[in-house]
């Protein structure tokens, strides 16, 4: 199956993706209570203000996306983790 951003409605833009691997146990526990844990990552609800009502990016066309946006590659580890956290 080929993955596309339209299939999930921009889930990666609706969460803050945090690597917990270097955190102390108490930090991990506190952060994980606020989001969905997948492996060593926690996904916290934090939708981007540039999403339209359909989950599409309003700055993508003709603009340089922020660094955090460019980290997500369709089908890459971050993308798949977000999809798993969203139950997709």
Secondary structure, 3 states (H helix, E strand, C coil): CCCCHHHHCCHHHCEEEEECCCCCHHHHHHHHCCCEEECCEEEEECCCCCECCCCCECCCCCCCCCHHHHCCCCCCHHHHHHHHHCCC
